[in-house]
Amino acid sequence: MGTTGSLFGWAFGDPAREDDDSYVEGLQREAFGNARDTAKAKGVAVVAGTEVFTVLSADDSLVELDNAPGKLVVRCTVHVEGPGAEKIRAEGPMNG
């Protein structure tokens, strides 16, 4: 493996369903798909097996979620490799 970077993918859902494991797993798949699409758009590839998921809801987070659609947020962080990957960093809520 060469030099890697990292980026986020996102999915937004219904906070009333955050205890529904299959629903949250669907949001995780959506967030991972979003991360793959973002990687492709940046000309890099996701390193297999590097995905890490974080689930945030307004009820159990210090993160401000007022502007998040649905207020249940699933973030997927992945490592990426390819030309320029070392310049891509997932920081805060953005991919830089």
Salt bridges, closest charged atoms under 4 A:
ASP20 OD2 - ARG17 NH2 3.17
ASP66 OD1 - LYS71 NZ 3.92
